[in-house]
Amino acid sequence: MPPIRPAQAIIRDLGRADYEPVFAAMRAFTDAREPDTTDELWIVEHPPVFTLGLGADRAHLLAGTSTPAHGIPVVQTDRGGEVTFHGPGQVVIYLLMDLRRNKPGGKLYARQFVEKIEQAIINVLEAYNLAGERIAGAPGIYIAGGPRKGAKIAALGLKVRGNGCTYHGVSLNVAMDLAPFSWINPCGYAGLETVDMRSMGAAAALADVQQALAHELVRQLGAAQDASQDASHSASNNTTEPPGQAAK
């Protein structure tokens, strides 16, 4: 009998919301999932907040005369990676998904999941005439050329539970106050330049980029799902990867 085709992921726009209640809601949603629970993508814009991954070193929260007394809260999370900043003017999309559905007989590899998320970001940036690229060993998307080559424009951090269910997600900088990134070592990298679409010359409405990225994520992840469901069962379809976290 062919595998059951799950419903297309639901996209929810949460508007602007504090980080901690959304974090709690992600965990509660994932706790309550059933095998047939529809995947969801949550679009949100957060007030200023620093978040820490499970293995984060608090030394990456910088202090000293160059760092003002900012009062931005710091929240410990259970995602992978180090410290990052969320704030107004940034697209944040949380991916509440069941990776087991993306490959008959097994889970989608976490690294494949990350690659498809990154490709969605690259495609959206391309639509605004910006070239993004991956850097091996450093998840996220970076400016691909010009004087700001290597500057980070998008970050991702995920939690993958043992049952293949994910939460946390991706952030893309659109039109932000970038100063708080200079008060941390972004994603644990000292001196890493962080940019947004506006500083790269792309004028874009936040709501437009939110919708573009959400739908491109559904397209990328749905394409993987469709391809796997049409494929025949084979030994390679049964490979799995230990659950864990993908770094910011």
Helices and strands as residue ranges (DSSP letters): E 10-16, H 19-31, E 40-45, E 49-52, G 58-60, E 74-76, E 83-86, E 90-96, G 99-102, H 110-127, E 132-135, E 138-143, E 152-160, E 166-173, G 179-183, G 186-188, H 206-230, G 235-238, E 245-246
